[in-house]
Amino acid sequence: MNYTPPYEDKTKRKMPKMTPQRLWSIVLIAAALIVVLAILGGSWYTVDDKQEAVVTTFGRVTNVTGAGMHFKIPFIQQVKKVDVNVSHKIYIGYRPDSEAFIEDESKMITGDFNIVNVDFFVEYKISDPEKYLYASADPDGILTNLIQSQIRNVIGSTEVDKVLTTGKNEIQTQVKELVTAELEQYDIGLMLTDVKIQDSEPPNQSVIEAFKEVETAIQTAEKVINQAKAYQNSKLPEAKAEADKLIQNAEYIKRNRINEATKQIAMFEAMYAEYALNPDITRTRMYYEMISEVLPGVKLYVDASGGDTQKLLPLESFVGGGAE
């Protein structure tokens, strides 16, 4: 009789007993995997096209990188990204979400001791990310203070009429030049790109209306001047054409008179040459020609019989007009 062993359910086999040594090995392997992944993940960084990255090694700046993917040493090198190709904005005297003046920033005294409210919009960029991060604790705050200081400096030396009407462009240019010069001295990695006056008003409403009328009058004057210039420009070609015509006509007359004078000179020289050859005959001929020109209707009778050949005889009244 054959013996058949009982069926053994393999699913009921006991799992190996988890010993402390085995658990410790699993923990070490997991920790090693985490460290490897962290090292691999921390070895690369990406910079977009609007940024530059400042790399420090043990706290000292060792590199500045542009757009793209770059390698770094994990845990030793640190990376700080800075938006360099982005226009940063500063609002002085107002905020975009409010129409009211912020009087602590906007109220100023002009050069002729009037009070005005002026607000500015400023744009700037980061020109040097390393200096921006490490040359000062608050470069944006420094720039804001510089702008406010120079704005009050320029407004304080400008008459109120110019502040409110025609001098805005000049004020903007002066503020930008002064702040740019200060930034070069501070060297904090910032570059000013634009300064604009958003609005300028006196604090009193009646004065506001008066200056608005002045501004309207100035604009009307500019419009009339532009119209006059347009009319002038439309007439100038016609006037130049007429002037050219007159000049050409004068040149034509000049050439004709020169040619006529040249002709007369040539005739005189030819006549003089003949006169030099036969002075008596030439003198007599010239005399008769002169008489004919001075007395165009008179007939001239010449006695060729040996008498005085230069005697004028008005004989028509005696001979009945038939003698010659």
C-alpha positions as CSV (number, residue, x, y, z in Angstrom):
1,M,0.0,0.0,0.0
2,N,1.4,3.3,-1.1
3,Y,1.6,6.3,1.3
4,T,0.4,9.6,0.0
5,P,1.6,12.6,2.1
6,P,-1.1,15.2,3.0
7,Y,-1.5,18.3,0.6
8,E,0.6,21.2,1.8
9,D,-0.9,24.7,1.2
10,K,2.1,26.9,0.2
11,T,0.2,30.1,0.8
12,K,0.2,29.2,4.4
13,R,3.9,29.0,4.7
14,K,5.3,31.4,7.2
15,M,7.2,34.5,6.0
16,P,10.7,34.9,7.2
17,K,10.8,36.4,10.5
18,M,11.8,40.2,10.4
19,T,14.8,40.5,12.6
20,P,16.3,43.8,13.7
21,Q,19.3,43.3,11.5
22,R,17.1,42.8,8.4
23,L,15.0,45.8,9.3
24,W,18.2,47.9,9.7
25,S,19.5,46.8,6.3
26,I,16.2,47.8,4.6
27,V,16.3,51.3,6.3
28,L,19.9,51.8,5.2
29,I,19.1,50.8,1.6
30,A,16.1,53.2,1.5
31,A,18.2,56.0,3.0
32,A,20.9,55.4,0.5
33,L,18.4,55.6,-2.4
34,I,17.0,58.8,-1.0
35,V,20.4,60.4,-0.7
36,V,21.3,59.3,-4.3
37,L,18.1,60.7,-5.6
38,A,18.6,63.9,-3.7
39,I,22.2,64.2,-5.0
40,L,21.0,63.6,-8.5
41,G,18.1,66.0,-8.2
42,G,20.2,68.7,-6.6
43,S,22.9,68.5,-9.2
44,W,21.0,70.4,-11.9
45,Y,19.1,73.6,-12.1
46,T,17.2,75.4,-14.9
47,V,17.2,79.1,-15.7
48,D,14.6,80.6,-18.0
49,D,15.2,83.3,-20.6
50,K,14.2,86.1,-18.3
51,Q,16.5,85.2,-15.5
52,E,20.2,84.9,-14.6
53,A,21.4,82.7,-11.8
54,V,24.0,83.6,-9.2
55,V,26.0,80.5,-8.0
56,T,27.7,80.6,-4.6
57,T,30.2,78.0,-3.3
58,F,30.5,78.0,0.4
59,G,28.8,81.4,0.4
60,R,31.1,83.0,-2.1
61,V,29.9,84.0,-5.6
62,T,31.7,81.7,-8.1
63,N,29.6,82.0,-11.3
64,V,26.7,83.8,-12.9
65,T,24.8,81.7,-15.5
66,G,22.2,82.5,-18.2
67,A,19.2,80.7,-19.6
68,G,19.4,76.9,-19.9
69,M,20.2,73.8,-17.7
70,H,23.3,73.9,-15.6
71,F,25.2,71.6,-13.2
72,K,26.0,72.4,-9.6
73,I,27.6,70.6,-6.7
74,P,24.9,69.5,-4.3
75,F,24.9,70.8,-0.8
76,I,28.0,72.8,-1.5
77,Q,26.8,75.2,-4.2
78,Q,23.7,77.3,-3.9
79,V,21.8,79.0,-6.7
80,K,19.7,82.2,-6.6
81,K,17.7,83.2,-9.7
82,V,17.2,86.9,-10.5
83,D,14.7,88.4,-13.0
84,V,17.0,90.5,-15.2
85,N,15.1,90.8,-18.5
86,V,11.9,92.0,-16.7
87,S,10.8,95.7,-16.2
88,H,10.2,96.4,-12.6
89,K,7.9,99.2,-11.6
90,I,7.8,101.8,-8.9
91,Y,4.7,104.0,-8.3
92,I,5.3,107.3,-6.5
93,G,2.3,109.5,-5.5
94,Y,-0.3,107.0,-6.5
95,R,-1.1,103.3,-6.8
96,P,-2.6,101.5,-9.9
97,D,-5.6,100.3,-8.0
98,S,-6.5,103.8,-6.7
99,E,-7.3,107.1,-8.4
100,A,-6.5,109.3,-5.4
101,F,-3.1,110.9,-4.7
102,I,-0.9,109.6,-1.9
103,E,-0.1,113.0,-0.5
104,D,2.9,111.9,1.5
105,E,4.6,111.1,-1.8
106,S,2.9,113.4,-4.3
107,K,2.6,116.8,-2.5
108,M,5.6,119.0,-3.3
109,I,6.7,122.7,-3.3
110,T,7.8,124.2,-6.6
111,G,10.6,126.7,-7.2
112,D,8.2,129.7,-6.9
113,F,6.8,128.4,-3.6
114,N,3.5,126.8,-4.9
115,I,2.2,123.5,-3.8
116,V,1.4,120.8,-6.4
117,N,0.5,117.1,-6.4
118,V,2.7,115.2,-8.8
119,D,2.8,111.4,-9.3
120,F,5.4,109.4,-11.2
121,F,5.7,106.1,-12.9
122,V,9.2,104.6,-12.9
123,E,10.6,101.5,-14.7
124,Y,13.9,99.9,-14.0
125,K,15.8,96.7,-14.6
126,I,18.4,94.6,-12.8
127,S,21.7,95.1,-14.7
128,D,24.0,93.1,-12.4
129,P,22.4,90.2,-10.5
130,E,25.4,89.6,-8.3
131,K,25.5,93.3,-7.1
132,Y,21.7,93.3,-6.8
133,L,21.8,90.4,-4.4
134,Y,24.9,91.2,-2.3
135,A,26.0,94.9,-2.7
136,S,23.1,96.1,-0.5
137,A,20.4,94.8,1.8
138,D,17.5,96.5,0.0
139,P,18.4,97.8,-3.5
140,D,14.8,98.4,-4.5
141,G,14.2,100.5,-1.4
142,I,17.4,102.5,-2.1
143,L,16.2,103.2,-5.6
144,T,12.8,104.3,-4.4
145,N,14.4,106.7,-1.9
146,L,16.7,108.1,-4.6
147,I,13.9,108.7,-7.0
148,Q,11.8,110.5,-4.4
149,S,14.7,112.6,-3.4
150,Q,15.6,113.7,-6.9
151,I,12.0,114.3,-7.9
152,R,11.6,116.8,-5.0
153,N,15.0,118.3,-5.9
154,V,13.9,119.0,-9.5
155,I,10.3,120.1,-8.7
156,G,11.7,122.4,-6.0
157,S,13.8,124.2,-8.7
158,T,11.0,124.4,-11.3
159,E,8.3,127.0,-11.6
160,V,4.7,125.8,-11.1
161,D,3.7,126.7,-14.7
162,K,6.2,124.3,-16.1
163,V,5.4,121.6,-13.6
164,L,1.7,121.7,-14.6
165,T,2.0,122.5,-18.4
166,T,5.0,122.7,-20.6
167,G,7.9,121.5,-18.5
168,K,7.0,117.9,-17.9
169,N,9.4,116.4,-20.4
170,E,12.3,118.5,-19.1
171,I,11.5,117.4,-15.5
172,Q,11.4,113.7,-16.5
173,T,14.7,114.0,-18.3
174,Q,16.4,115.8,-15.3
175,V,15.1,113.2,-12.8
176,K,16.3,110.3,-14.9
177,E,19.8,111.8,-15.4
178,L,20.2,112.6,-11.7
179,V,19.0,109.2,-10.5
180,T,21.2,107.4,-13.1
181,A,24.2,109.3,-11.9
182,E,23.4,108.3,-8.2
183,L,23.0,104.7,-9.2
184,E,26.4,104.7,-10.8
185,Q,27.9,105.8,-7.5
186,Y,25.9,103.4,-5.4
187,D,26.6,100.5,-7.8
188,I,23.8,98.2,-6.6
189,G,23.1,96.5,-9.9
190,L,20.1,98.5,-11.0
191,M,19.5,100.4,-14.2
192,L,16.8,103.1,-14.6
193,T,14.9,102.8,-17.9
194,D,12.1,105.3,-17.8
195,V,10.6,108.1,-15.7
196,K,7.2,109.5,-16.5
197,I,4.9,112.1,-14.9
198,Q,1.5,110.4,-14.7
199,D,-0.3,113.5,-13.5
200,S,0.3,116.9,-11.9
201,E,-2.3,119.2,-10.3
202,P,-2.5,122.0,-7.8
203,P,-4.4,121.1,-4.7
204,N,-7.1,123.8,-5.2
205,Q,-9.9,123.1,-7.6
206,S,-10.2,126.7,-8.9
207,V,-6.5,126.7,-9.7
208,I,-6.9,123.3,-11.4
209,E,-9.5,124.8,-13.7
210,A,-7.3,127.8,-14.5
211,F,-4.4,125.6,-15.4
212,K,-6.6,123.4,-17.5
213,E,-7.6,126.5,-19.5
214,V,-3.9,127.4,-19.9
215,E,-3.2,123.9,-21.1
216,T,-6.0,124.1,-23.6
217,A,-4.8,127.5,-24.9
218,I,-1.3,126.1,-25.3
219,Q,-2.6,123.1,-27.2
220,T,-4.7,125.4,-29.4
221,A,-1.7,127.5,-30.1
222,E,0.3,124.4,-31.0
223,K,-2.5,123.3,-33.3
224,V,-2.6,126.7,-35.1
225,I,1.2,126.7,-35.4
226,N,1.1,123.2,-36.9
227,Q,-1.6,124.3,-39.4
228,A,0.5,127.3,-40.4
229,K,3.5,125.1,-40.9
230,A,1.4,122.8,-43.0
231,Y,0.2,125.7,-45.1
232,Q,3.8,127.0,-45.4
233,N,5.0,123.5,-46.5
234,S,2.2,123.3,-49.1
235,K,3.2,126.7,-50.6
236,L,6.9,126.4,-50.5
237,P,7.2,124.1,-53.5
238,E,5.1,126.5,-55.6
239,A,7.1,129.5,-54.4
240,K,10.4,127.7,-55.1
241,A,9.2,126.7,-58.6
242,E,8.3,130.4,-59.3
243,A,11.6,131.5,-58.0
244,D,13.4,129.0,-60.2
245,K,11.4,130.3,-63.1
246,L,12.4,133.9,-62.5
247,I,16.0,133.0,-62.0
248,Q,16.1,131.0,-65.2
249,N,14.4,133.9,-67.0
250,A,17.0,136.3,-65.6
251,E,19.8,134.0,-66.6
252,Y,18.3,133.9,-70.1
253,I,18.1,137.7,-70.3
254,K,21.6,138.0,-68.9
255,R,23.0,135.6,-71.5
256,N,21.2,137.5,-74.3
257,R,22.6,140.8,-73.2
258,I,26.1,139.4,-72.9
259,N,25.8,137.9,-76.3
260,E,24.4,141.2,-77.7
261,A,27.2,143.2,-76.0
262,T,29.8,140.7,-77.5
263,K,28.2,141.2,-80.9
264,Q,28.4,145.0,-80.6
265,I,32.0,144.8,-79.5
266,A,32.8,142.6,-82.5
267,M,31.0,145.1,-84.8
268,F,32.8,148.0,-83.3
269,E,36.2,146.4,-83.5
270,A,35.4,145.5,-87.2
271,M,34.3,149.1,-87.8
272,Y,37.4,150.5,-86.1
273,A,39.6,148.3,-88.3
274,E,37.9,149.7,-91.4
275,Y,38.1,153.2,-90.0
276,A,41.8,152.7,-89.4
277,L,42.2,151.8,-93.1
278,N,40.1,154.7,-94.5
279,P,39.3,157.2,-91.8
280,D,37.8,159.9,-94.1
281,I,35.4,157.6,-95.9
282,T,34.4,155.8,-92.7
283,R,33.8,159.1,-90.9
284,T,31.6,160.3,-93.7
285,R,29.6,157.1,-93.8
286,M,29.1,157.1,-90.1
287,Y,27.9,160.7,-90.4
288,Y,25.3,159.9,-93.0
289,E,24.1,156.8,-91.0
290,M,23.8,159.0,-87.9
291,I,21.7,161.6,-89.9
292,S,19.5,158.8,-91.1
293,E,18.9,157.6,-87.6
294,V,18.3,161.0,-86.1
295,L,16.1,162.3,-88.9
296,P,14.4,159.1,-90.2
297,G,12.0,160.9,-92.6
298,V,14.5,163.3,-94.3
299,K,15.9,162.6,-97.8
300,L,19.6,163.2,-98.2
301,Y,21.0,164.8,-101.4
302,V,24.6,164.5,-102.1
303,D,26.4,166.8,-104.5
304,A,29.0,164.5,-106.2
305,S,30.2,167.2,-108.7
306,G,33.2,168.1,-106.5
307,G,31.5,170.4,-104.1
308,D,30.9,170.0,-100.4
309,T,29.5,166.4,-100.2
310,Q,28.3,166.9,-96.6
311,K,25.7,169.6,-97.4
312,L,22.1,168.8,-96.6
313,L,19.7,170.4,-99.0
314,P,16.0,170.1,-98.2
315,L,15.0,170.6,-101.8
316,E,11.8,168.7,-101.9
317,S,9.7,171.8,-101.3
318,F,11.3,173.5,-104.3
319,V,11.5,170.7,-106.9
320,G,8.1,169.1,-105.9
321,G,9.6,166.0,-104.4
322,G,11.0,164.5,-107.6
323,A,14.7,165.3,-107.3
324,E,17.1,162.8,-105.8
